[in-house]
Amino acid sequence: MKNVERVELSVLDLVTYPEGGTIPEAIANSRALAQRCEALGYKRYWVAEHHNLEGIASSATVVLIGHLAGATSTIRVGSGGIMMPNHAPLVVAEQIGTLDAIYPGRIDLGLGRAPGTDPQTMRALRRGNREDDFGVLIEELEGYFAPAREGQAVKAIPGAGTDVPIYILGSSLYSAHLAARLGRPYAFASHFAPGELLEALKIYRAEFQPSRHLDRPYVIVGVPAMAAPTDEEADFLATSMIQRSLAIMKGQRRPIPPPVRDLAMAPMERAAVAERMALFCVGSPARIRDGFRQILEATDADELILVSDAFRFEDRVRSYELLMEAKG
């Protein structure tokens, strides 16, 4: 098992905004947060593709990656992830190839199988439901990233010959099998779907086939978190994330709500939130450190990618500062 001090910490940002906030403010805040997290020593800063979700402004993921990479200088920036059913592999190769040409050696490409939205929005994206073709889409994408061949009819320009690392994202056993077969790093979305985390990691490690990209399994575990100077303040601030999680489960899309002192939930709601946020690390640095330790004991993860949202941006920045402090 890896020690807390040795595990890598990264950031997953949905470019969220609170009730009463604006999208320009959300994007400016993500820029400032990326710069602060770079200074704190976080390994990577990922943004995730979502569509038609109030409170999330990360739909144009590639545009945001370029914006954040341009505002930083050392931290890796990438997608966590780009949802392949929504895109032609050639377009993804060209876009990521362009980013890699501008910011060489700093771009990550995390790929997801789900459309990242509802069926109506998926139809509006004009891609149809192609979840079952995920592996085929990745193989096509890898073909565009390979060095251009003599007589190749369709080339990614930019993109051909690009060696951007690809990460397989998922929240199911399917993605574990695929990541193992492809010999790629595996990031599990346990920040909102932890149910199959342990079984998925077991499959991934047992079936992993070394590739030219990776010689041993590499695991990233998604962790929802909220840190504050005291446990009591962290518990209070965390109610914003809990309220939003409950609203999502009810099919309600909303910006981040303000925290509340008395979070009233029915027993079934409380159980559902507890299941969805089973890895939620909340507290002062000491309690956060204990939470990290328990997750590492269960998963032996190489990296934790943290999702920390607060109603006030200054509380969010402070949370990421204290989360890194908790690592020691």
C-alpha positions as CSV (number, residue, x, y, z in Angstrom):
1,M,0.0,0.0,0.0
2,K,1.2,3.5,-0.8
3,N,1.8,6.0,1.9
4,V,-0.4,9.1,1.9
5,E,2.8,11.2,1.5
6,R,3.7,9.4,-1.7
7,V,0.4,9.3,-3.5
8,E,-0.1,11.9,-6.3
9,L,-2.9,14.4,-5.9
10,S,-4.8,15.9,-8.9
11,V,-7.8,18.1,-9.6
12,L,-11.0,17.3,-11.5
13,D,-12.9,20.5,-12.3
14,L,-16.4,20.7,-13.8
15,V,-16.1,24.5,-14.0
16,T,-19.0,24.8,-11.6
17,Y,-20.8,28.0,-10.6
18,P,-23.0,28.7,-7.6
19,E,-26.6,30.0,-7.4
20,G,-26.4,33.6,-8.5
21,G,-23.1,33.1,-10.2
22,T,-22.2,33.4,-13.9
23,I,-20.4,31.3,-16.5
24,P,-17.7,34.0,-17.2
25,E,-17.0,34.0,-13.4
26,A,-16.8,30.2,-13.4
27,I,-14.3,30.1,-16.2
28,A,-12.2,32.9,-14.5
29,N,-12.3,31.0,-11.3
30,S,-11.1,27.8,-12.9
31,R,-8.2,29.7,-14.4
32,A,-7.3,31.1,-11.0
33,L,-7.7,27.7,-9.3
34,A,-5.5,26.0,-11.9
35,Q,-2.8,28.5,-11.2
36,R,-3.1,28.0,-7.5
37,C,-3.1,24.2,-7.7
38,E,0.0,24.3,-9.9
39,A,1.8,26.3,-7.2
40,L,0.6,23.8,-4.6
41,G,2.1,20.9,-6.4
42,Y,-0.9,19.1,-7.8
43,K,0.1,16.7,-10.6
44,R,-2.7,17.4,-13.2
45,Y,-5.8,19.5,-13.7
46,W,-8.6,17.9,-15.7
47,V,-11.9,19.3,-16.9
48,A,-14.8,17.0,-17.8
49,E,-17.3,17.2,-20.6
50,H,-20.9,17.6,-19.6
51,H,-23.8,19.1,-21.6
52,N,-27.1,20.7,-20.6
53,L,-26.4,20.7,-16.9
54,E,-27.1,23.8,-14.9
55,G,-24.2,24.8,-12.7
56,I,-21.5,23.2,-15.0
57,A,-19.7,25.2,-17.7
58,S,-17.3,22.6,-19.0
59,S,-19.1,21.5,-22.2
60,A,-16.5,22.9,-24.5
61,T,-13.8,20.8,-22.9
62,V,-11.0,21.2,-25.4
63,V,-11.4,25.0,-25.5
64,L,-11.1,25.1,-21.7
65,I,-8.0,22.8,-21.7
66,G,-6.3,25.3,-24.0
67,H,-7.4,28.2,-21.8
68,L,-6.1,26.6,-18.6
69,A,-2.9,25.3,-20.2
70,G,-2.2,28.9,-21.4
71,A,-2.6,30.2,-17.9
72,T,-0.2,27.7,-16.4
73,S,3.3,26.5,-17.2
74,T,4.1,23.1,-15.5
75,I,0.9,21.3,-14.3
76,R,-0.5,18.7,-16.7
77,V,-3.9,19.8,-18.2
78,G,-6.4,17.5,-19.8
79,S,-9.8,16.0,-20.1
80,G,-11.4,13.9,-17.4
81,G,-12.9,13.2,-19.8
82,I,-13.9,13.8,-23.4
83,M,-17.0,11.6,-24.1
84,M,-16.2,9.7,-27.3
85,P,-19.8,8.9,-28.3
86,N,-20.2,12.7,-28.9
87,H,-17.2,13.1,-31.3
88,A,-15.7,11.8,-34.4
89,P,-12.2,10.4,-33.5
90,L,-10.6,12.4,-36.3
91,V,-11.8,15.6,-34.8
92,V,-10.6,14.6,-31.3
93,A,-7.2,13.7,-32.8
94,E,-6.9,17.1,-34.6
95,Q,-8.0,19.1,-31.5
96,I,-5.7,17.3,-29.1
97,G,-2.9,17.3,-31.6
98,T,-3.2,21.0,-31.9
99,L,-3.1,21.4,-28.1
100,D,0.0,19.2,-27.9
101,A,1.7,21.3,-30.5
102,I,1.0,24.5,-28.5
103,Y,1.7,23.0,-25.0
104,P,4.1,20.0,-25.7
105,G,4.4,17.4,-23.0
106,R,1.6,18.8,-20.8
107,I,-1.7,17.6,-22.3
108,D,-3.6,14.5,-21.1
109,L,-6.5,12.8,-22.9
110,G,-9.0,11.1,-20.6
111,L,-11.7,9.3,-22.6
112,G,-15.2,8.4,-21.4
113,R,-17.8,6.0,-22.8
114,A,-21.0,7.8,-21.7
115,P,-22.4,10.8,-23.5
116,G,-22.3,12.9,-20.4
117,T,-25.8,14.1,-20.8
118,D,-29.5,13.1,-21.2
119,P,-30.9,11.3,-24.3
120,Q,-32.5,14.5,-25.7
121,T,-29.2,16.4,-25.6
122,M,-27.4,13.4,-27.0
123,R,-29.6,13.6,-30.1
124,A,-29.0,17.3,-30.2
125,L,-25.2,16.5,-30.4
126,R,-26.1,14.5,-33.5
127,R,-23.9,11.5,-32.6
128,G,-26.5,8.9,-31.6
129,N,-26.0,6.3,-28.9
130,R,-22.6,4.7,-29.6
131,E,-21.6,3.6,-26.1
132,D,-21.0,0.0,-27.2
133,D,-18.5,1.2,-29.8
134,F,-16.1,2.8,-27.2
135,G,-13.3,0.4,-27.8
136,V,-13.6,0.8,-31.6
137,L,-13.6,4.6,-31.3
138,I,-10.5,4.5,-29.2
139,E,-8.7,2.2,-31.7
140,E,-9.7,4.6,-34.5
141,L,-8.4,7.5,-32.5
142,E,-5.1,5.7,-31.8
143,G,-4.7,5.2,-35.5
144,Y,-4.9,8.9,-36.1
145,F,-2.3,9.6,-33.4
146,A,0.1,7.0,-34.9
147,P,2.8,8.3,-37.3
148,A,1.3,9.0,-40.8
149,R,1.8,6.1,-43.2
150,E,2.7,6.2,-46.9
151,G,-0.5,6.3,-48.8
152,Q,-2.7,6.9,-45.8
153,A,-5.9,8.5,-47.1
154,V,-7.1,10.3,-44.0
155,K,-4.5,11.9,-41.7
156,A,-4.9,14.0,-38.5
157,I,-3.1,17.2,-39.2
158,P,-2.2,18.2,-36.5
159,G,-2.4,14.9,-34.6
160,A,-0.4,12.3,-36.5
161,G,2.7,11.3,-34.5
162,T,1.3,12.9,-31.3
163,D,2.2,10.9,-28.2
164,V,-0.4,12.4,-25.8
165,P,-1.1,9.9,-23.0
166,I,-4.6,8.4,-23.1
167,Y,-6.4,7.5,-19.9
168,I,-9.5,5.2,-19.9
169,L,-12.2,6.6,-17.6
170,G,-15.1,4.6,-16.3
171,S,-17.5,3.8,-13.5
172,S,-18.2,0.1,-14.5
173,L,-16.6,-3.2,-15.0
174,Y,-16.6,-2.7,-18.8
175,S,-14.1,0.1,-18.6
176,A,-11.8,-2.0,-16.4
177,H,-11.7,-4.8,-19.0
178,L,-11.0,-2.3,-21.8
179,A,-8.3,-0.4,-20.0
180,A,-6.5,-3.6,-19.1
181,R,-6.7,-4.9,-22.7
182,L,-5.4,-1.6,-24.1
183,G,-2.6,-1.4,-21.5
184,R,-3.7,2.2,-20.6
185,P,-3.9,4.0,-17.2
186,Y,-7.4,3.6,-15.6
187,A,-9.3,6.4,-13.8
188,F,-12.4,5.3,-11.9
189,A,-15.2,7.8,-11.4
190,S,-15.7,6.9,-7.7
191,H,-16.4,10.6,-6.9
192,F,-20.0,9.9,-7.9
193,A,-20.3,6.2,-8.7
194,P,-18.1,4.2,-6.2
195,G,-20.3,1.0,-6.2
196,E,-18.0,-1.1,-8.5
197,L,-14.7,0.5,-7.7
198,L,-13.0,-2.4,-5.9
199,E,-14.2,-5.0,-8.3
200,A,-13.2,-2.9,-11.3
201,L,-9.7,-2.3,-9.9
202,K,-9.3,-6.1,-9.3
203,I,-10.3,-6.8,-12.9
204,Y,-8.0,-4.1,-14.3
205,R,-5.0,-5.3,-12.4
206,A,-5.6,-9.0,-13.0
207,E,-6.1,-8.6,-16.8
208,F,-3.6,-5.8,-17.5
209,Q,-1.6,-6.3,-20.6
210,P,1.6,-4.3,-20.7
211,S,1.9,-2.0,-23.8
212,R,4.3,0.4,-25.2
213,H,2.4,3.1,-23.3
214,L,2.5,1.5,-19.9
215,D,4.4,-1.5,-18.4
216,R,2.3,-1.9,-15.2
217,P,-1.2,-0.9,-14.1
218,Y,-1.8,2.7,-13.1
219,V,-4.9,3.6,-11.1
220,I,-6.5,7.0,-10.5
221,V,-9.4,7.1,-8.0
222,G,-11.9,9.9,-8.0
223,V,-12.5,11.3,-4.6
224,P,-15.1,14.0,-3.5
225,A,-13.6,16.1,-0.8
226,M,-14.1,19.2,1.3
227,A,-11.4,20.6,3.6
228,A,-11.5,23.5,6.1
229,P,-9.5,24.5,9.1
230,T,-12.0,22.7,11.4
231,D,-14.1,19.6,11.1
232,E,-17.2,21.6,11.9
233,E,-16.6,24.2,9.2
234,A,-15.9,21.5,6.6
235,D,-19.0,19.6,7.6
236,F,-21.0,22.8,7.0
237,L,-19.4,23.6,3.7
238,A,-19.8,20.1,2.5
239,T,-23.6,20.4,2.6
240,S,-23.4,22.3,-0.7
241,M,-22.0,19.2,-2.4
242,I,-24.4,16.9,-0.7
243,Q,-27.4,19.1,-1.7
244,R,-26.3,19.1,-5.3
245,S,-25.7,15.4,-5.3
246,L,-29.1,14.7,-4.0
247,A,-30.7,17.0,-6.6
248,I,-28.9,15.2,-9.4
249,M,-30.3,11.9,-8.1
250,K,-33.7,13.4,-8.3
251,G,-33.2,14.6,-11.8
252,Q,-32.9,18.2,-10.8
253,R,-30.1,20.3,-12.5
254,R,-29.0,23.2,-10.4
255,P,-26.0,25.4,-9.6
256,I,-24.2,24.9,-6.4
257,P,-26.5,25.9,-3.5
258,P,-25.3,27.7,-0.4
259,P,-24.4,25.5,2.6
260,V,-27.0,25.0,5.4
261,R,-26.7,24.3,9.1
262,D,-29.5,21.8,9.2
263,L,-29.5,19.5,6.2
264,A,-32.9,17.8,6.3
265,M,-33.1,14.5,4.3
266,A,-35.4,11.6,4.4
267,P,-33.8,8.3,5.5
268,M,-33.9,6.9,1.9
269,E,-32.3,10.1,0.6
270,R,-29.6,10.0,3.3
271,A,-28.9,6.4,2.3
272,A,-28.7,7.2,-1.4
273,V,-26.3,10.1,-0.8
274,A,-24.2,8.0,1.4
275,E,-23.9,5.3,-1.3
276,R,-23.2,7.8,-4.0
277,M,-20.6,9.7,-2.0
278,A,-19.1,6.8,-0.1
279,L,-15.6,8.1,-0.6
280,F,-16.4,11.7,0.6
281,C,-13.5,13.1,2.6
282,V,-14.6,15.9,4.8
283,G,-12.9,17.7,7.6
284,S,-9.7,19.4,8.8
285,P,-6.4,18.2,7.3
286,A,-6.1,15.6,10.1
287,R,-9.4,14.0,9.3
288,I,-8.8,14.3,5.6
289,R,-5.5,12.5,5.9
290,D,-7.2,9.7,7.7
291,G,-9.8,9.5,4.9
292,F,-7.0,9.4,2.2
293,R,-5.3,6.6,4.2
294,Q,-8.5,4.5,4.3
295,I,-9.0,4.9,0.5
296,L,-5.4,3.9,-0.2
297,E,-5.7,0.9,2.1
298,A,-8.7,-0.2,0.1
299,T,-7.5,0.6,-3.4
300,D,-3.7,1.0,-3.4
301,A,-4.3,3.8,-5.9
302,D,-1.4,5.5,-7.6
303,E,-3.2,8.8,-7.7
304,L,-6.3,10.5,-6.2
305,I,-8.1,13.0,-8.3
306,L,-10.1,15.3,-6.1
307,V,-13.4,17.1,-6.7
308,S,-14.0,19.9,-4.2
309,D,-16.8,22.4,-4.8
310,A,-18.0,25.1,-2.5
311,F,-20.6,27.9,-2.7
312,R,-17.9,30.5,-2.3
313,F,-14.8,30.4,-4.5
314,E,-12.5,31.4,-1.7
315,D,-13.7,28.3,0.3
316,R,-13.0,26.1,-2.7
317,V,-9.4,27.4,-3.1
318,R,-8.8,27.0,0.6
319,S,-10.1,23.4,0.4
320,Y,-7.6,22.5,-2.2
321,E,-4.8,24.2,-0.2
322,L,-5.8,22.1,2.9
323,L,-6.2,18.9,0.9
324,M,-2.6,19.2,-0.2
325,E,-1.6,20.0,3.3
326,A,-3.3,16.8,4.5
327,K,-1.1,14.8,2.2
328,G,1.9,16.0,4.3
